[in-house]
Amino acid sequence: MDNATIERLLGPRADEVGCDDCFDRLDEHVEAELRGRPVDPRMTAHLEGCPTCAEEYEALREFAS
């Protein structure tokens, strides 16, 4: 098992948002990206490490584009 897999299994670090917070803020995150505004790097980190939230992100991003 590689380090990235282990980190995903351990859950978010202190500098990341959790799944609930990510889901609540996902629409704001996608809107900021599409408008070229800065995004919260903690959201980006969470989306890179959480397949479930990343799937929701991709679906919302596709819908909003």
All heavy atoms as TSV, in Angstrom:
chain	resi	resn	atom	element	x	y	z
A	1	MET	N	N	0.855	-1.167	0.000
A	1	MET	CA	C	0.000	0.000	0.000
A	1	MET	C	C	0.905	1.235	0.000
A	1	MET	O	O	1.823	1.336	0.801
A	1	MET	CB	C	-0.889	-0.039	1.254
A	1	MET	CG	C	-2.023	0.910	1.190
A	1	MET	SD	S	-3.195	0.822	2.593
A	1	MET	CE	C	-3.725	-0.863	2.608
A	2	ASP	N	N	0.607	2.197	-0.892
A	2	ASP	CA	C	1.440	3.391	-0.969
A	2	ASP	C	C	0.992	4.451	0.044
A	2	ASP	O	O	-0.066	4.337	0.658
A	2	ASP	CB	C	1.462	3.963	-2.385
A	2	ASP	CG	C	0.092	4.430	-2.859
A	2	ASP	OD1	O	-0.769	4.741	-2.031
A	2	ASP	OD2	O	-0.103	4.497	-4.086
A	3	ASN	N	N	1.817	5.468	0.212
A	3	ASN	CA	C	1.542	6.518	1.209
A	3	ASN	C	C	0.260	7.280	0.920
A	3	ASN	O	O	-0.473	7.634	1.852
A	3	ASN	CB	C	2.713	7.488	1.296
A	3	ASN	CG	C	3.901	6.896	2.010
A	3	ASN	OD1	O	3.756	5.922	2.756
A	3	ASN	ND2	N	5.070	7.466	1.802
A	4	ALA	N	N	-0.031	7.563	-0.343
A	4	ALA	CA	C	-1.244	8.306	-0.688
A	4	ALA	C	C	-2.490	7.525	-0.270
A	4	ALA	O	O	-3.443	8.099	0.257
A	4	ALA	CB	C	-1.274	8.611	-2.181
A	5	THR	N	N	-2.483	6.216	-0.475
A	5	THR	CA	C	-3.614	5.385	-0.082
A	5	THR	C	C	-3.778	5.375	1.430
A	5	THR	O	O	-4.891	5.509	1.946
A	5	THR	CB	C	-3.431	3.946	-0.604
A	5	THR	OG1	O	-3.293	3.987	-2.015
A	5	THR	CG2	C	-4.606	3.071	-0.224
A	6	ILE	N	N	-2.691	5.257	2.133
A	6	ILE	CA	C	-2.735	5.265	3.597
A	6	ILE	C	C	-3.277	6.594	4.111
A	6	ILE	O	O	-4.135	6.621	4.997
A	6	ILE	CB	C	-1.344	4.965	4.192
A	6	ILE	CG1	C	-0.947	3.526	3.862
A	6	ILE	CG2	C	-1.322	5.212	5.695
A	6	ILE	CD1	C	0.482	3.186	4.169
A	7	GLU	N	N	-2.824	7.711	3.534
A	7	GLU	CA	C	-3.301	9.028	3.963
A	7	GLU	C	C	-4.790	9.178	3.718
A	7	GLU	O	O	-5.505	9.740	4.543
A	7	GLU	CB	C	-2.516	10.130	3.254
A	7	GLU	CG	C	-1.105	10.276	3.786
A	7	GLU	CD	C	-0.355	11.414	3.127
A	7	GLU	OE1	O	-1.011	12.353	2.636
A	7	GLU	OE2	O	0.876	11.356	3.114
A	8	ARG	N	N	-5.293	8.675	2.576
A	8	ARG	CA	C	-6.734	8.752	2.309
A	8	ARG	C	C	-7.523	7.954	3.327
A	8	ARG	O	O	-8.580	8.373	3.789
A	8	ARG	CB	C	-7.034	8.248	0.899
A	8	ARG	CG	C	-6.805	9.280	-0.164
A	8	ARG	CD	C	-7.484	8.900	-1.462
A	8	ARG	NE	N	-7.098	7.584	-1.953
A	8	ARG	CZ	C	-6.103	7.355	-2.797
A	8	ARG	NH1	N	-5.369	8.337	-3.227
A	8	ARG	NH2	N	-5.848	6.124	-3.197
A	9	LEU	N	N	-7.004	6.799	3.706
A	9	LEU	CA	C	-7.698	5.959	4.689
A	9	LEU	C	C	-7.717	6.585	6.076
A	9	LEU	O	O	-8.661	6.383	6.844
A	9	LEU	CB	C	-7.049	4.579	4.756
A	9	LEU	CG	C	-7.217	3.711	3.518
A	9	LEU	CD1	C	-6.371	2.447	3.633
A	9	LEU	CD2	C	-8.668	3.358	3.294
A	10	LEU	N	N	-6.702	7.364	6.385
A	10	LEU	CA	C	-6.631	8.015	7.700
A	10	LEU	C	C	-7.567	9.203	7.817
A	10	LEU	O	O	-7.868	9.661	8.909
A	10	LEU	CB	C	-5.191	8.455	7.996
A	10	LEU	CG	C	-4.195	7.310	8.217
A	10	LEU	CD1	C	-2.786	7.866	8.357
A	10	LEU	CD2	C	-4.577	6.492	9.430
A	11	GLY	N	N	-8.033	9.723	6.700
A	11	GLY	CA	C	-8.960	10.851	6.730
A	11	GLY	C	C	-8.246	12.176	6.615
A	11	GLY	O	O	-7.029	12.237	6.459
A	12	PRO	N	N	-9.017	13.257	6.689
A	12	PRO	CA	C	-8.433	14.581	6.488
A	12	PRO	C	C	-7.456	14.958	7.590
A	12	PRO	O	O	-7.633	14.599	8.744
A	12	PRO	CB	C	-9.641	15.517	6.487
A	12	PRO	CG	C	-10.729	14.756	7.128
A	12	PRO	CD	C	-10.439	13.298	6.939
A	13	ARG	N	N	-6.408	15.675	7.180
A	13	ARG	CA	C	-5.454	16.221	8.148
A	13	ARG	C	C	-6.058	17.478	8.747
A	13	ARG	O	O	-7.104	17.950	8.324
A	13	ARG	CB	C	-4.142	16.555	7.443
A	13	ARG	CG	C	-3.461	15.344	6.822
A	13	ARG	CD	C	-2.163	15.763	6.152
A	13	ARG	NE	N	-2.331	16.907	5.284
A	13	ARG	CZ	C	-2.302	16.872	3.964
A	13	ARG	NH1	N	-2.105	15.738	3.343
A	13	ARG	NH2	N	-2.457	17.963	3.250
A	14	ALA	N	N	-5.397	18.042	9.716
A	14	ALA	CA	C	-5.899	19.243	10.386
A	14	ALA	C	C	-6.047	20.410	9.413
A	14	ALA	O	O	-6.897	21.269	9.602
A	14	ALA	CB	C	-4.969	19.627	11.533
A	15	ASP	N	N	-5.222	20.449	8.357
A	15	ASP	CA	C	-5.288	21.562	7.425
A	15	ASP	C	C	-6.239	21.304	6.257
A	15	ASP	O	O	-6.276	22.051	5.302
A	15	ASP	CB	C	-3.894	21.911	6.902
A	15	ASP	CG	C	-3.220	20.764	6.176
A	15	ASP	OD1	O	-3.653	19.610	6.356
A	15	ASP	OD2	O	-2.271	21.018	5.432
A	16	GLU	N	N	-7.024	20.237	6.314
A	16	GLU	CA	C	-8.022	19.934	5.292
A	16	GLU	C	C	-9.418	20.087	5.883
A	16	GLU	O	O	-9.590	20.054	7.085
A	16	GLU	CB	C	-7.881	18.493	4.798
A	16	GLU	CG	C	-6.710	18.240	3.910
A	16	GLU	CD	C	-6.716	16.800	3.406
A	16	GLU	OE1	O	-7.799	16.219	3.212
A	16	GLU	OE2	O	-5.621	16.262	3.227
A	17	VAL	N	N	-10.377	20.225	4.994
A	17	VAL	CA	C	-11.766	20.204	5.443
A	17	VAL	C	C	-12.237	18.760	5.443
A	17	VAL	O	O	-11.665	17.907	4.767
A	17	VAL	CB	C	-12.663	21.066	4.523
A	17	VAL	CG1	C	-12.263	22.504	4.557
A	17	VAL	CG2	C	-12.650	20.547	3.106
A	18	GLY	N	N	-13.265	18.458	6.196
A	18	GLY	CA	C	-13.855	17.125	6.206
A	18	GLY	C	C	-14.899	16.994	5.110
A	18	GLY	O	O	-15.240	17.967	4.428
A	19	CYS	N	N	-15.427	15.806	4.946
A	19	CYS	CA	C	-16.402	15.539	3.893
A	19	CYS	C	C	-17.668	16.387	4.038
A	19	CYS	O	O	-18.175	16.920	3.053
A	19	CYS	CB	C	-16.764	14.059	3.864
A	19	CYS	SG	S	-15.424	12.997	3.304
A	20	ASP	N	N	-18.187	16.502	5.243
A	20	ASP	CA	C	-19.412	17.293	5.440
A	20	ASP	C	C	-19.206	18.743	5.035
A	20	ASP	O	O	-20.028	19.329	4.330
A	20	ASP	CB	C	-19.887	17.210	6.889
A	20	ASP	CG	C	-20.419	15.838	7.255
A	20	ASP	OD1	O	-20.805	15.075	6.345
A	20	ASP	OD2	O	-20.448	15.530	8.459
A	21	ASP	N	N	-18.115	19.326	5.489
A	21	ASP	CA	C	-17.811	20.717	5.158
A	21	ASP	C	C	-17.562	20.858	3.660
A	21	ASP	O	O	-18.017	21.818	3.031
A	21	ASP	CB	C	-16.598	21.202	5.956
A	21	ASP	CG	C	-16.406	22.701	5.911
A	21	ASP	OD1	O	-17.410	23.430	5.720
A	21	ASP	OD2	O	-15.264	23.159	6.054
A	22	CYS	N	N	-16.854	19.914	3.088
A	22	CYS	CA	C	-16.582	19.941	1.650
A	22	CYS	C	C	-17.890	19.916	0.864
A	22	CYS	O	O	-18.085	20.726	-0.043
A	22	CYS	CB	C	-15.692	18.758	1.257
A	22	CYS	SG	S	-15.280	18.705	-0.498
A	23	PHE	N	N	-18.769	19.010	1.212
A	23	PHE	CA	C	-20.040	18.901	0.507
A	23	PHE	C	C	-20.846	20.196	0.626
A	23	PHE	O	O	-21.436	20.655	-0.348
A	23	PHE	CB	C	-20.842	17.712	1.032
A	23	PHE	CG	C	-22.085	17.453	0.249
A	23	PHE	CD1	C	-22.021	16.849	-0.995
A	23	PHE	CD2	C	-23.318	17.826	0.746
A	23	PHE	CE1	C	-23.178	16.619	-1.736
A	23	PHE	CE2	C	-24.475	17.609	0.021
A	23	PHE	CZ	C	-24.403	16.997	-1.219
A	24	ASP	N	N	-20.842	20.800	1.818
A	24	ASP	CA	C	-21.582	22.045	2.036
A	24	ASP	C	C	-21.039	23.202	1.211
A	24	ASP	O	O	-21.781	24.111	0.842
A	24	ASP	CB	C	-21.555	22.441	3.515
A	24	ASP	CG	C	-22.391	21.532	4.385
A	24	ASP	OD1	O	-23.234	20.782	3.840
A	24	ASP	OD2	O	-22.192	21.557	5.619
A	25	ARG	N	N	-19.736	23.184	0.934
A	25	ARG	CA	C	-19.094	24.304	0.238
A	25	ARG	C	C	-18.740	24.008	-1.211
A	25	ARG	O	O	-18.140	24.834	-1.890
A	25	ARG	CB	C	-17.827	24.683	1.003
A	25	ARG	CG	C	-18.128	25.136	2.423
A	25	ARG	CD	C	-16.902	25.362	3.260
A	25	ARG	NE	N	-15.911	26.149	2.573
A	25	ARG	CZ	C	-14.602	26.091	2.817
A	25	ARG	NH1	N	-14.150	25.287	3.738
A	25	ARG	NH2	N	-13.767	26.834	2.166
A	26	LEU	N	N	-19.117	22.849	-1.698
A	26	LEU	CA	C	-18.711	22.425	-3.029
A	26	LEU	C	C	-19.218	23.358	-4.122
A	26	LEU	O	O	-18.480	23.684	-5.056
A	26	LEU	CB	C	-19.191	20.997	-3.285
A	26	LEU	CG	C	-18.500	20.224	-4.378
A	26	LEU	CD1	C	-16.989	20.223	-4.208
A	26	LEU	CD2	C	-19.007	18.800	-4.407
A	27	ASP	N	N	-20.461	23.822	-4.018
A	27	ASP	CA	C	-20.985	24.722	-5.045
A	27	ASP	C	C	-20.206	26.028	-5.085
A	27	ASP	O	O	-19.914	26.560	-6.166
A	27	ASP	CB	C	-22.477	24.966	-4.852
A	27	ASP	CG	C	-22.832	25.538	-3.503
A	27	ASP	OD1	O	-22.071	25.332	-2.529
A	27	ASP	OD2	O	-23.888	26.192	-3.398
A	28	GLU	N	N	-19.824	26.561	-3.929
A	28	GLU	CA	C	-19.025	27.790	-3.879
A	28	GLU	C	C	-17.648	27.565	-4.498
A	28	GLU	O	O	-17.120	28.439	-5.194
A	28	GLU	CB	C	-18.851	28.260	-2.436
A	28	GLU	CG	C	-20.139	28.648	-1.754
A	28	GLU	CD	C	-19.955	28.840	-0.252
A	28	GLU	OE1	O	-18.801	28.857	0.217
A	28	GLU	OE2	O	-20.973	28.967	0.435
A	29	HIS	N	N	-17.069	26.403	-4.239
A	29	HIS	CA	C	-15.751	26.066	-4.764
A	29	HIS	C	C	-15.779	26.001	-6.290
A	29	HIS	O	O	-14.927	26.593	-6.964
A	29	HIS	CB	C	-15.294	24.729	-4.176
A	29	HIS	CG	C	-13.925	24.324	-4.587
A	29	HIS	ND1	N	-12.796	24.830	-4.000
A	29	HIS	CD2	C	-13.499	23.449	-5.536
A	29	HIS	CE1	C	-11.723	24.287	-4.567
A	29	HIS	NE2	N	-12.137	23.445	-5.500
A	30	VAL	N	N	-16.762	25.309	-6.836
A	30	VAL	CA	C	-16.877	25.179	-8.294
A	30	VAL	C	C	-17.144	26.536	-8.918
A	30	VAL	O	O	-16.542	26.890	-9.942
A	30	VAL	CB	C	-17.968	24.151	-8.667
A	30	VAL	CG1	C	-18.292	24.204	-10.151
A	30	VAL	CG2	C	-17.527	22.755	-8.262
A	31	GLU	N	N	-18.013	27.318	-8.326
A	31	GLU	CA	C	-18.304	28.650	-8.859
A	31	GLU	C	C	-17.053	29.521	-8.885
A	31	GLU	O	O	-16.783	30.212	-9.870
A	31	GLU	CB	C	-19.395	29.330	-8.038
A	31	GLU	CG	C	-19.797	30.681	-8.603
A	31	GLU	CD	C	-20.915	31.340	-7.821
A	31	GLU	OE1	O	-21.656	30.647	-7.109
A	31	GLU	OE2	O	-21.026	32.576	-7.923
A	32	ALA	N	N	-16.272	29.481	-7.806
A	32	ALA	CA	C	-15.033	30.259	-7.763
A	32	ALA	C	C	-14.080	29.806	-8.863
A	32	ALA	O	O	-13.471	30.639	-9.550
A	32	ALA	CB	C	-14.372	30.128	-6.395
A	33	GLU	N	N	-13.941	28.514	-9.047
A	33	GLU	CA	C	-13.067	28.000	-10.114
A	33	GLU	C	C	-13.515	28.484	-11.480
A	33	GLU	O	O	-12.697	28.952	-12.280
A	33	GLU	CB	C	-13.066	26.472	-10.120
A	33	GLU	CG	C	-12.165	25.840	-9.135
A	33	GLU	CD	C	-12.102	24.343	-9.327
A	33	GLU	OE1	O	-13.008	23.736	-9.924
A	33	GLU	OE2	O	-11.107	23.779	-8.860
A	34	LEU	N	N	-14.800	28.363	-11.756
A	34	LEU	CA	C	-15.317	28.740	-13.068
A	34	LEU	C	C	-15.200	30.230	-13.336
A	34	LEU	O	O	-15.066	30.646	-14.483
A	34	LEU	CB	C	-16.771	28.281	-13.211
A	34	LEU	CG	C	-16.981	26.773	-13.235
A	34	LEU	CD1	C	-18.465	26.442	-13.256
A	34	LEU	CD2	C	-16.267	26.132	-14.423
A	35	ARG	N	N	-15.220	31.033	-12.292
A	35	ARG	CA	C	-15.092	32.489	-12.448
A	35	ARG	C	C	-13.644	32.962	-12.341
A	35	ARG	O	O	-13.373	34.155	-12.405
A	35	ARG	CB	C	-15.960	33.199	-11.419
A	35	ARG	CG	C	-17.443	32.962	-11.638
A	35	ARG	CD	C	-18.272	33.666	-10.589
A	35	ARG	NE	N	-19.662	33.352	-10.732
A	35	ARG	CZ	C	-20.554	34.147	-11.313
A	35	ARG	NH1	N	-20.175	35.303	-11.807
A	35	ARG	NH2	N	-21.813	33.783	-11.384
A	36	GLY	N	N	-12.726	32.018	-12.129
A	36	GLY	CA	C	-11.310	32.365	-12.041
A	36	GLY	C	C	-10.920	33.041	-10.742
A	36	GLY	O	O	-9.890	33.703	-10.672
A	37	ARG	N	N	-11.729	32.855	-9.711
A	37	ARG	CA	C	-11.427	33.420	-8.396
A	37	ARG	C	C	-10.591	32.424	-7.595
A	37	ARG	O	O	-10.608	31.227	-7.884
A	37	ARG	CB	C	-12.720	33.746	-7.652
A	37	ARG	CG	C	-13.532	34.834	-8.330
A	37	ARG	CD	C	-14.679	35.324	-7.474
A	37	ARG	NE	N	-15.416	34.260	-6.821
A	37	ARG	CZ	C	-16.719	34.064	-6.897
A	37	ARG	NH1	N	-17.463	34.866	-7.627
A	37	ARG	NH2	N	-17.298	33.079	-6.258
A	38	PRO	N	N	-9.888	32.910	-6.585
A	38	PRO	CA	C	-9.098	31.997	-5.747
A	38	PRO	C	C	-10.000	30.991	-5.026
A	38	PRO	O	O	-11.129	31.311	-4.656
A	38	PRO	CB	C	-8.419	32.918	-4.734
A	38	PRO	CG	C	-8.587	34.297	-5.242
A	38	PRO	CD	C	-9.748	34.303	-6.181
A	39	VAL	N	N	-9.476	29.787	-4.845
A	39	VAL	CA	C	-10.204	28.746	-4.127
A	39	VAL	C	C	-9.454	28.408	-2.849
A	39	VAL	O	O	-8.256	28.647	-2.729
A	39	VAL	CB	C	-10.400	27.479	-4.990
A	39	VAL	CG1	C	-11.275	27.777	-6.188
A	39	VAL	CG2	C	-9.077	26.905	-5.431
A	40	ASP	N	N	-10.165	27.838	-1.913
A	40	ASP	CA	C	-9.578	27.418	-0.642
A	40	ASP	C	C	-8.686	26.201	-0.886
A	40	ASP	O	O	-9.181	25.157	-1.322
A	40	ASP	CB	C	-10.701	27.078	0.335
A	40	ASP	CG	C	-10.229	26.722	1.727
A	40	ASP	OD1	O	-9.029	26.414	1.899
A	40	ASP	OD2	O	-11.064	26.744	2.647
A	41	PRO	N	N	-7.390	26.303	-0.627
A	41	PRO	CA	C	-6.494	25.175	-0.874
A	41	PRO	C	C	-6.827	23.948	-0.026
A	41	PRO	O	O	-6.511	22.825	-0.408
A	41	PRO	CB	C	-5.106	25.718	-0.541
A	41	PRO	CG	C	-5.330	26.943	0.258
A	41	PRO	CD	C	-6.681	27.467	-0.109
A	42	ARG	N	N	-7.505	24.147	1.096
A	42	ARG	CA	C	-7.919	23.002	1.916
A	42	ARG	C	C	-8.986	22.183	1.198
A	42	ARG	O	O	-9.016	20.963	1.310
A	42	ARG	CB	C	-8.418	23.474	3.275
A	42	ARG	CG	C	-7.338	24.184	4.093
A	42	ARG	CD	C	-7.883	24.803	5.360
A	42	ARG	NE	N	-8.989	25.705	5.036
A	42	ARG	CZ	C	-10.040	25.924	5.819
A	42	ARG	NH1	N	-10.130	25.347	6.986
A	42	ARG	NH2	N	-10.989	26.745	5.451
A	43	MET	N	N	-9.850	22.862	0.447
A	43	MET	CA	C	-10.862	22.158	-0.350
A	43	MET	C	C	-10.177	21.354	-1.451
A	43	MET	O	O	-10.512	20.191	-1.670
A	43	MET	CB	C	-11.841	23.155	-0.972
A	43	MET	CG	C	-12.843	23.728	-0.012
A	43	MET	SD	S	-14.168	22.586	0.397
A	43	MET	CE	C	-15.056	22.511	-1.150
A	44	THR	N	N	-9.225	21.974	-2.117
A	44	THR	CA	C	-8.492	21.295	-3.184
A	44	THR	C	C	-7.795	20.050	-2.645
A	44	THR	O	O	-7.849	18.979	-3.253
A	44	THR	CB	C	-7.481	22.248	-3.831
A	44	THR	OG1	O	-8.172	23.405	-4.315
A	44	THR	CG2	C	-6.739	21.586	-4.973
A	45	ALA	N	N	-7.159	20.183	-1.493
A	45	ALA	CA	C	-6.466	19.042	-0.879
A	45	ALA	C	C	-7.450	17.928	-0.557
A	45	ALA	O	O	-7.174	16.750	-0.788
A	45	ALA	CB	C	-5.730	19.487	0.384
A	46	HIS	N	N	-8.604	18.285	-0.042
A	46	HIS	CA	C	-9.596	17.266	0.293
A	46	HIS	C	C	-10.080	16.561	-0.972
A	46	HIS	O	O	-10.185	15.333	-1.006
A	46	HIS	CB	C	-10.780	17.871	1.045
A	46	HIS	CG	C	-11.790	16.835	1.439
A	46	HIS	ND1	N	-11.631	16.028	2.543
A	46	HIS	CD2	C	-12.944	16.443	0.845
A	46	HIS	CE1	C	-12.651	15.193	2.622
A	46	HIS	NE2	N	-13.463	15.432	1.598
A	47	LEU	N	N	-10.363	17.326	-2.010
A	47	LEU	CA	C	-10.854	16.733	-3.250
A	47	LEU	C	C	-9.821	15.818	-3.894
A	47	LEU	O	O	-10.174	14.833	-4.535
A	47	LEU	CB	C	-11.282	17.831	-4.227
A	47	LEU	CG	C	-12.519	18.613	-3.796
A	47	LEU	CD1	C	-12.698	19.840	-4.679
A	47	LEU	CD2	C	-13.760	17.733	-3.824
A	48	GLU	N	N	-8.554	16.116	-3.702
A	48	GLU	CA	C	-7.496	15.268	-4.244
A	48	GLU	C	C	-7.388	13.952	-3.480
A	48	GLU	O	O	-6.939	12.949	-4.033
A	48	GLU	CB	C	-6.153	15.993	-4.199
A	48	GLU	CG	C	-6.056	17.116	-5.200
A	48	GLU	CD	C	-4.801	17.947	-5.052
A	48	GLU	OE1	O	-4.021	17.730	-4.090
A	48	GLU	OE2	O	-4.596	18.826	-5.892
A	49	GLY	N	N	-7.812	13.935	-2.228
A	49	GLY	CA	C	-7.656	12.748	-1.410
A	49	GLY	C	C	-8.916	11.970	-1.116
A	49	GLY	O	O	-8.856	10.898	-0.529
A	50	CYS	N	N	-10.066	12.482	-1.528
A	50	CYS	CA	C	-11.339	11.821	-1.196
A	50	CYS	C	C	-12.094	11.473	-2.478
A	50	CYS	O	O	-12.671	12.355	-3.116
A	50	CYS	CB	C	-12.183	12.737	-0.314
A	50	CYS	SG	S	-13.787	12.026	0.121
A	51	PRO	N	N	-12.105	10.208	-2.845
A	51	PRO	CA	C	-12.773	9.818	-4.092
A	51	PRO	C	C	-14.276	10.136	-4.118
A	51	PRO	O	O	-14.806	10.506	-5.157
A	51	PRO	CB	C	-12.551	8.307	-4.174
A	51	PRO	CG	C	-11.503	7.982	-3.179
A	51	PRO	CD	C	-11.470	9.077	-2.181
A	52	THR	N	N	-14.940	10.030	-2.989
A	52	THR	CA	C	-16.381	10.302	-2.944
A	52	THR	C	C	-16.665	11.772	-3.219
A	52	THR	O	O	-17.508	12.113	-4.052
A	52	THR	CB	C	-16.968	9.896	-1.577
A	52	THR	OG1	O	-16.677	8.519	-1.351
A	52	THR	CG2	C	-18.466	10.131	-1.520
A	53	CYS	N	N	-15.957	12.663	-2.538
A	53	CYS	CA	C	-16.149	14.097	-2.755
A	53	CYS	C	C	-15.677	14.508	-4.145
A	53	CYS	O	O	-16.291	15.367	-4.782
A	53	CYS	CB	C	-15.435	14.904	-1.677
A	53	CYS	SG	S	-16.220	14.782	-0.055
A	54	ALA	N	N	-14.615	13.884	-4.619
A	54	ALA	CA	C	-14.105	14.193	-5.961
A	54	ALA	C	C	-15.138	13.830	-7.022
A	54	ALA	O	O	-15.308	14.556	-8.014
A	54	ALA	CB	C	-12.798	13.458	-6.206
A	55	GLU	N	N	-15.847	12.737	-6.809
A	55	GLU	CA	C	-16.889	12.339	-7.753
A	55	GLU	C	C	-18.019	13.369	-7.774
A	55	GLU	O	O	-18.513	13.746	-8.835
A	55	GLU	CB	C	-17.433	10.964	-7.369
A	55	GLU	CG	C	-18.420	10.401	-8.359
A	55	GLU	CD	C	-18.857	9.002	-7.983
A	55	GLU	OE1	O	-18.008	8.195	-7.572
A	55	GLU	OE2	O	-20.067	8.727	-8.112
A	56	GLU	N	N	-18.438	13.837	-6.601
A	56	GLU	CA	C	-19.465	14.878	-6.515
A	56	GLU	C	C	-18.982	16.162	-7.179
A	56	GLU	O	O	-19.735	16.837	-7.883
A	56	GLU	CB	C	-19.831	15.153	-5.054
A	56	GLU	CG	C	-20.603	14.039	-4.403
A	56	GLU	CD	C	-21.991	13.865	-5.015
A	56	GLU	OE1	O	-22.651	14.870	-5.341
A	56	GLU	OE2	O	-22.387	12.703	-5.176
A	57	TYR	N	N	-17.719	16.502	-6.942
A	57	TYR	CA	C	-17.110	17.693	-7.537
A	57	TYR	C	C	-17.154	17.598	-9.059
A	57	TYR	O	O	-17.557	18.545	-9.737
A	57	TYR	CB	C	-15.674	17.845	-7.040
A	57	TYR	CG	C	-14.825	18.759	-7.887
A	57	TYR	CD1	C	-14.938	20.135	-7.777
A	57	TYR	CD2	C	-13.910	18.238	-8.794
A	57	TYR	CE1	C	-14.163	20.979	-8.556
A	57	TYR	CE2	C	-13.129	19.058	-9.571
A	57	TYR	CZ	C	-13.260	20.432	-9.455
A	57	TYR	OH	O	-12.499	21.258	-10.240
A	58	GLU	N	N	-16.719	16.480	-9.615
A	58	GLU	CA	C	-16.687	16.307	-11.071
A	58	GLU	C	C	-18.086	16.418	-11.661
A	58	GLU	O	O	-18.278	17.047	-12.708
A	58	GLU	CB	C	-16.052	14.962	-11.446
A	58	GLU	CG	C	-14.573	14.882	-11.160
A	58	GLU	CD	C	-13.730	15.858	-11.965
A	58	GLU	OE1	O	-14.151	16.276	-13.076
A	58	GLU	OE2	O	-12.647	16.220	-11.486
A	59	ALA	N	N	-19.072	15.824	-10.998
A	59	ALA	CA	C	-20.447	15.893	-11.489
A	59	ALA	C	C	-20.968	17.329	-11.465
A	59	ALA	O	O	-21.584	17.791	-12.436
A	59	ALA	CB	C	-21.357	14.989	-10.659
A	60	LEU	N	N	-20.709	18.037	-10.389
A	60	LEU	CA	C	-21.162	19.428	-10.276
A	60	LEU	C	C	-20.439	20.314	-11.281
A	60	LEU	O	O	-21.045	21.167	-11.917
A	60	LEU	CB	C	-20.948	19.941	-8.850
A	60	LEU	CG	C	-21.445	21.348	-8.552
A	60	LEU	CD1	C	-22.935	21.468	-8.838
A	60	LEU	CD2	C	-21.142	21.714	-7.107
A	61	ARG	N	N	-19.156	20.097	-11.436
A	61	ARG	CA	C	-18.362	20.893	-12.387
A	61	ARG	C	C	-18.877	20.668	-13.816
A	61	ARG	O	O	-19.015	21.616	-14.586
A	61	ARG	CB	C	-16.899	20.492	-12.252
A	61	ARG	CG	C	-16.016	21.121	-13.245
A	61	ARG	CD	C	-15.144	22.119	-12.635
A	61	ARG	NE	N	-14.370	22.659	-13.761
A	61	ARG	CZ	C	-13.619	23.669	-13.698
A	61	ARG	NH1	N	-13.470	24.291	-12.559
A	61	ARG	NH2	N	-12.977	24.115	-14.732
A	62	GLU	N	N	-19.173	19.430	-14.155
A	62	GLU	CA	C	-19.697	19.126	-15.487
A	62	GLU	C	C	-21.067	19.788	-15.691
A	62	GLU	O	O	-21.339	20.350	-16.744
A	62	GLU	CB	C	-19.815	17.617	-15.666
A	62	GLU	CG	C	-20.241	17.213	-17.052
A	62	GLU	CD	C	-20.265	15.713	-17.234
A	62	GLU	OE1	O	-19.329	15.040	-16.775
A	62	GLU	OE2	O	-21.233	15.220	-17.855
A	63	PHE	N	N	-21.910	19.713	-14.675
A	63	PHE	CA	C	-23.249	20.319	-14.756
A	63	PHE	C	C	-23.160	21.838	-14.902
A	63	PHE	O	O	-23.917	22.432	-15.669
A	63	PHE	CB	C	-24.047	19.957	-13.492
A	63	PHE	CG	C	-25.412	20.566	-13.470
A	63	PHE	CD1	C	-26.428	20.062	-14.248
A	63	PHE	CD2	C	-25.669	21.654	-12.645
A	63	PHE	CE1	C	-27.686	20.630	-14.219
A	63	PHE	CE2	C	-26.931	22.231	-12.605
A	63	PHE	CZ	C	-27.946	21.715	-13.402
A	64	ALA	N	N	-22.225	22.458	-14.192
A	64	ALA	CA	C	-22.117	23.917	-14.181
A	64	ALA	C	C	-21.426	24.480	-15.418
A	64	ALA	O	O	-21.540	25.669	-15.703
A	64	ALA	CB	C	-21.372	24.366	-12.923
A	65	SER	N	N	-20.702	23.645	-16.129
A	65	SER	CA	C	-19.959	24.128	-17.313
A	65	SER	C	C	-20.857	24.308	-18.506
A	65	SER	O	O	-21.839	23.759	-18.699
A	65	SER	CB	C	-18.855	23.141	-17.679
A	65	SER	OG	O	-17.929	23.042	-16.640
